[in-house]
Amino acid sequence: MEPGSERRLFYGWVVVGVTVATLLVSAGIRATPGVLIVPLELDMGWSRTLIASAVSVGLLLFGFAGPLAGWLVDRSGPRAVMLGGLVLMALSMVASALMREPWQMLLFWGATSGVATGLVGAVMGTAVANRWFYARRGMVLGVFGAASSAGQLIFLPAIVWIVSLIGWRGASYVLAGAAAVLLPVVFLLMRDGPADVGQPPFGLSQTPPPVPRPDALAVMARAVSAPTFWLLAATFFICGATSNGLVGTHLVPHAVDHGISQGTAAGALAVMGMMNFVGTLGSGWLTDRYDPRKLLAIYYGFRGVSLLFLPFVDTPLGLTFFAILFGLDYIATVPPTSALVADTFGRQNSGTVFGWVFCAHQIGAALAAWLGGLVRDVTGNYGAAFLAAGVLALIATLLSLNIGRAPAAVVPVAAD
């Protein structure tokens, strides 16, 4: 029997299941702009740069919603934040289906969708894992990362098919329905922590004494004074720029530019999601056993080499090969990064600190999404953008090896 487990089912596994379903839908909604850029361009006559700007706004606010999600989870618990995020997701997709003007695209398809999916993202998963699991935390984080991959794997080919049948507006209504269906599931089954069901965290024989609520300002004041915070933020900035910012947004348009069909390109993204599923689960397992800093260095180095070859990928076979290689570490960086945050700044502060580290990730993603569209409009292709991203990933390899692992000074907390 696992240490700290009981004869009855550990309810944390139910929570994991609910969280996985929610992350899957959130990730699917967040990933769909990559396959809707071309349909929007053809239907509305908007430029690639304009559409990429809306994607960039969404990615940026997705990032800034991370600290908000961390603060809300630390104060109100994951359940309320999940419910709020799902409601906002459904509303943003309905509003997106009705948009006619560029400002509506920026507001609903970009900003509102970004905040909604940001509330139910990696920060949420990190908080849930740290609340419910003492042992197997890395594995659970890997499962949550894999859920994001599965969202991409399931939703992207489906959305391409739905767009071909009922258009991008109809696809937006389908996404709204997917978010709405989860509301009763979360309401009935989600719990904020093990104490709610009278169980200790997985891996402990008894419930630890309650931890006072973190003072977010004091937590971050200490965090920003630590070099480790800035190194984690810098590497995650590069992670966002090179993954969902550039590749996640522009891989399908890049493929279409080279005569590859939209369906084939979306299939490659699905393959990437499948490989990311494997890579992220493996990363969680490895994080429980090896130095997270060395894992990050390996992941970023592998990513950098992959990106340096991407400008020369112009066939379906080459695209599939790239999707397999790049997919293995698309978000494999999440388990070691979140583990380093928790180990350095304390589990009780992980929601707040990881929220801001994740914000850096999305700032990088937003900048890369916009610059990628600009580079394509100016030069006629994405080559320069992909090469620059490869160099950035190699820089992140060096930065990862300089991350410290000693716990930071104890962060003061506010008494209840």
C-alpha positions in Angstrom: 0.0 0.0 0.0 1.3 3.5 -0.9 2.5 5.4 2.2 -0.3 7.6 3.4 -3.1 5.8 1.4 -6.2 4.4 3.0 -8.4 1.4 2.3 -11.0 3.6 0.7 -10.3 5.4 -2.5 -8.1 8.5 -2.1 -10.4 11.2 -3.3 -7.5 13.1 -4.8 -7.7 10.8 -7.8 -11.3 12.0 -8.5 -10.0 15.5 -8.2 -7.3 14.6 -10.7 -9.9 13.3 -13.1 -12.0 16.4 -12.9 -9.0 18.7 -13.3 -7.8 16.7 -16.3 -11.2 17.1 -18.0 -11.2 20.8 -17.3 -7.6 21.3 -18.5 -8.3 19.3 -21.6 -11.2 21.6 -22.7 -9.3 24.8 -21.7 -6.2 23.7 -23.7 -8.4 22.8 -26.7 -10.0 26.2 -26.7 -6.6 27.9 -26.3 -5.0 25.9 -29.1 -7.8 26.4 -31.8 -6.6 29.9 -33.0 -3.7 28.0 -34.8 -6.2 26.3 -37.1 -8.7 29.2 -37.4 -6.2 31.8 -38.7 -6.6 30.8 -42.3 -10.4 30.5 -42.2 -10.6 33.9 -40.6 -8.2 35.4 -43.2 -10.3 34.0 -46.0 -13.8 34.8 -44.6 -13.2 38.2 -43.0 -10.4 39.5 -45.2 -8.3 40.4 -42.2 -4.4 40.3 -42.5 -2.3 37.7 -40.9 -0.7 40.3 -38.7 -4.1 41.5 -37.5 -5.3 38.0 -36.6 -2.0 37.2 -35.0 -2.4 40.3 -32.9 -5.7 38.9 -31.5 -3.9 35.6 -30.8 -1.1 37.6 -29.1 -3.6 39.5 -26.9 -5.2 36.2 -25.9 -1.8 34.6 -25.0 -0.7 37.7 -23.1 -3.9 37.8 -21.0 -3.7 34.0 -20.6 -0.4 34.7 -18.9 -1.6 37.6 -16.7 -4.5 35.4 -15.7 -2.0 33.0 -14.2 -1.0 35.2 -11.2 -4.7 36.0 -10.8 -5.5 32.3 -10.8 -2.8 31.6 -8.3 -4.0 34.3 -5.9 -7.6 33.2 -6.3 -6.8 29.5 -5.7 -4.7 30.4 -2.7 -7.6 32.3 -1.2 -10.8 30.6 -2.5 -9.7 27.2 -3.6 -9.5 25.5 -7.1 -13.3 24.7 -7.3 -14.6 28.2 -7.4 -11.8 29.3 -9.9 -12.6 26.3 -12.2 -16.3 27.2 -12.3 -15.6 30.8 -13.0 -13.1 30.0 -15.7 -15.5 27.6 -17.5 -18.4 30.1 -17.4 -16.1 32.8 -18.9 -14.9 30.3 -21.6 -18.4 29.5 -22.7 -19.4 33.2 -22.9 -16.2 34.1 -24.8 -16.8 31.4 -27.4 -20.4 32.5 -27.9 -19.3 36.1 -28.3 -16.5 35.1 -30.7 -19.1 33.3 -32.9 -21.0 36.6 -33.3 -18.0 38.9 -34.0 -18.0 41.0 -37.2 -15.4 43.7 -36.5 -11.6 43.5 -35.7 -12.2 45.1 -32.2 -14.6 42.3 -31.4 -12.0 39.7 -32.4 -9.5 41.4 -30.1 -11.9 41.7 -27.2 -13.7 38.3 -27.3 -11.6 35.9 -29.4 -8.4 37.4 -27.9 -8.8 39.0 -24.5 -11.8 37.3 -22.9 -10.8 33.9 -24.1 -7.3 34.5 -22.9 -8.4 35.3 -19.3 -10.9 32.5 -19.2 -8.4 29.8 -20.3 -5.7 31.3 -18.1 -7.8 30.8 -15.0 -8.0 27.1 -15.8 -4.4 26.4 -16.9 -1.0 25.3 -15.7 -1.2 27.4 -12.5 -4.4 25.7 -11.5 -2.9 22.2 -12.2 0.2 23.1 -10.1 -1.9 24.3 -7.2 -4.1 21.1 -7.2 -1.1 18.8 -7.4 0.6 20.6 -4.5 -2.5 20.6 -2.3 -3.4 16.9 -2.8 -0.1 15.1 -3.3 3.0 14.9 -1.2 4.2 11.7 -3.0 3.7 11.3 -6.8 3.5 15.1 -7.3 5.7 15.0 -10.4 3.6 12.3 -11.9 0.4 14.2 -11.3 1.9 17.3 -12.8 2.9 15.2 -15.8 -0.7 14.0 -16.1 -2.0 17.5 -16.1 0.5 18.5 -18.7 -0.5 15.5 -20.8 -4.1 16.7 -20.5 -3.2 19.9 -22.2 -1.6 17.8 -25.0 -4.7 15.7 -25.2 -6.8 18.8 -25.6 -4.7 19.7 -28.6 -4.8 16.1 -29.9 -8.6 15.8 -29.6 -9.8 19.3 -30.5 -7.6 20.5 -33.4 -8.6 17.8 -35.9 -12.2 17.9 -34.7 -12.3 21.7 -35.1 -10.9 21.5 -38.7 -13.6 19.0 -39.5 -16.3 21.0 -37.9 -15.1 24.2 -39.7 -15.4 22.3 -43.0 -19.0 21.4 -42.2 -20.5 24.4 -40.4 -17.8 27.1 -40.5 -15.6 28.7 -37.9 -18.7 30.4 -36.2 -20.3 27.0 -35.7 -17.0 25.6 -34.3 -17.0 28.4 -31.8 -20.5 27.4 -30.6 -19.3 23.8 -30.2 -16.4 24.9 -28.0 -18.8 26.9 -25.9 -20.9 23.8 -25.4 -17.8 21.8 -24.4 -17.0 24.3 -21.6 -20.7 24.4 -20.4 -21.0 20.6 -20.2 -18.2 20.5 -17.5 -19.9 23.0 -15.2 -22.1 20.4 -13.3 -19.2 17.9 -13.2 -16.9 20.4 -11.5 -19.8 21.7 -9.2 -20.6 18.2 -8.0 -17.2 16.4 -7.8 -14.4 19.0 -7.3 -13.0 19.6 -3.8 -10.5 22.2 -2.7 -8.2 20.0 -0.6 -7.8 16.7 1.2 -9.2 18.2 4.4 -12.6 18.7 2.7 -13.0 14.9 2.6 -11.2 14.0 5.8 -8.0 12.6 4.2 -4.3 13.6 4.4 -2.4 14.4 1.2 -1.3 11.4 -0.7 2.0 10.2 0.7 1.4 11.4 4.3 0.0 9.4 7.1 -1.8 12.3 8.7 -3.0 15.7 7.8 -0.3 18.4 8.3 -1.2 21.4 10.5 -3.0 24.1 8.5 -0.8 26.6 6.7 -1.7 30.3 7.2 -2.9 32.0 4.0 0.0 33.5 2.0 0.3 37.2 1.8 0.7 37.5 -2.0 2.7 40.8 -1.8 5.1 39.5 0.8 5.5 36.3 -1.1 6.4 38.1 -4.3 8.6 40.7 -2.6 10.8 37.8 -1.4 10.6 35.9 -4.7 11.7 38.7 -6.9 14.8 39.2 -4.7 15.9 35.7 -5.5 18.0 35.1 -8.7 16.3 31.7 -9.1 12.9 33.4 -9.7 14.3 35.5 -12.6 16.1 32.5 -14.2 12.9 30.4 -14.0 10.9 33.4 -15.4 13.5 33.9 -18.2 13.6 30.2 -19.3 9.8 30.0 -19.1 9.6 33.2 -21.2 11.6 31.4 -23.9 9.5 28.3 -23.5 6.3 30.3 -24.2 7.9 32.1 -27.2 9.1 28.9 -28.8 6.1 26.6 -28.1 2.5 27.9 -28.2 3.6 31.4 -29.1 5.3 30.6 -32.4 4.8 26.9 -33.2 1.4 26.6 -31.8 0.1 29.7 -33.6 2.0 29.6 -36.9 2.8 26.0 -37.7 -0.4 25.4 -39.6 -0.2 28.7 -41.6 3.5 27.9 -42.3 2.5 24.5 -43.7 -0.4 26.0 -45.8 2.1 28.5 -47.2 4.1 25.5 -48.5 1.1 23.9 -50.2 0.3 21.4 -47.4 -3.5 21.2 -46.8 -5.1 22.6 -43.6 -6.3 19.1 -42.6 -2.8 17.6 -43.0 -1.3 20.4 -41.0 -3.9 20.1 -38.2 -3.1 16.3 -38.2 0.5 17.1 -37.6 -0.5 19.3 -34.7 -2.5 16.4 -33.3 0.6 14.1 -33.7 2.5 16.8 -31.8 -0.1 16.7 -29.1 0.1 12.9 -28.9 3.9 13.0 -28.6 3.6 15.8 -26.0 1.2 13.5 -24.0 4.0 10.9 -23.9 6.8 13.5 -23.3 5.0 15.3 -20.5 4.1 12.1 -18.6 7.7 11.0 -19.0 8.8 14.4 -17.8 6.7 14.1 -14.6 8.2 10.7 -13.9 11.7 12.0 -14.5 11.1 15.1 -12.3 10.4 12.8 -9.3 13.8 11.1 -9.8 16.3 13.5 -11.3 17.6 17.1 -11.0 14.9 19.3 -12.6 17.6 21.8 -13.8 19.4 19.2 -15.9 16.0 18.1 -17.3 15.2 21.6 -18.4 18.6 22.0 -20.0 18.0 18.8 -22.0 14.5 19.8 -23.0 15.5 23.3 -24.2 18.6 22.0 -26.1 16.5 19.4 -27.9 13.9 22.1 -28.7 16.5 24.5 -30.1 17.9 21.9 -32.5 14.4 21.0 -33.7 13.5 24.7 -34.4 16.6 25.3 -36.4 15.4 22.7 -38.9 11.8 23.9 -39.1 12.4 26.6 -41.8 13.4 23.7 -44.2 10.3 21.6 -43.5 8.0 21.9 -46.5 6.5 18.4 -47.1 3.9 16.4 -45.2 6.5 13.8 -44.2 8.9 16.4 -42.9 6.1 18.1 -41.0 5.1 14.9 -39.3 8.7 14.1 -38.4 9.1 17.6 -36.9 5.8 17.2 -35.0 7.1 13.9 -33.5 10.4 15.4 -32.4 9.1 18.8 -31.2 6.1 17.3 -29.5 8.2 15.2 -27.1 9.1 18.4 -25.1 6.4 20.9 -26.2 5.4 21.4 -22.6 7.6 18.9 -20.9 9.2 21.9 -19.2 6.1 22.4 -16.9 6.8 19.6 -14.3 10.4 20.5 -13.6 9.7 24.2 -13.6 6.7 23.9 -11.2 8.7 21.5 -9.0 11.6 24.0 -8.7 9.1 26.8 -7.8 7.6 24.7 -5.0 10.9 23.5 -3.7 12.5 26.9 -3.7 9.6 29.1 -2.5 7.5 26.7 -0.6 4.4 24.7 -1.5 2.1 27.1 0.3 3.3 29.8 -2.0 3.5 27.9 -5.2 0.3 29.2 -6.7 1.3 32.8 -6.3 4.9 32.4 -7.5 4.3 30.0 -10.3 1.5 32.3 -11.5 4.1 35.0 -12.2 6.6 32.6 -13.7 3.8 31.4 -15.9 3.0 35.0 -16.8 6.5 35.3 -18.1 5.8 32.2 -20.3 2.8 33.9 -21.8 4.5 37.2 -22.4 7.0 35.3 -24.4 4.2 33.5 -26.2 2.3 36.7 -27.0 5.4 38.5 -28.3 6.3 35.5 -30.5 2.8 35.1 -31.9 2.7 38.7 -33.0 6.2 38.9 -34.3 5.7 35.6 -36.2 2.8 37.1 -38.1 4.8 40.3 -38.7 7.8 38.4 -40.0 5.6 36.4 -42.3 3.9 39.5 -43.7 7.2 41.4 -44.2 9.4 38.6 -45.6 6.7 36.3 -47.1 7.7 33.3 -44.9 8.4 32.3 -41.2 12.1 31.2 -41.7 13.7 34.1 -39.8 11.2 33.7 -36.9 11.9 29.9 -36.5 15.7 30.4 -36.6 15.5 33.1 -34.0 13.4 30.8 -31.8 15.9 28.0 -32.1 18.7 30.3 -30.9 16.6 31.4 -27.9 15.9 27.8 -26.9 19.7 27.1 -26.9 20.2 30.1 -24.7 17.6 28.7 -22.3 19.7 25.6 -22.1 22.5 27.6 -20.6 20.2 29.5 -18.2 18.7 26.3 -16.9 22.1 25.0 -15.7 22.5 28.2 -13.6 19.2 27.9 -11.7 19.8 27.4 -7.9 17.9 24.8 -6.0 18.4 25.9 -2.4 15.1 27.0 -0.6 14.6 30.7 -0.5 14.2 32.5 2.8 10.9 31.7 4.6 8.2 33.9 3.2 5.9 35.6 5.8 2.2 34.7 5.7 -0.8 36.5 6.9 -2.7 35.0 9.8 -6.4 34.1 9.2 
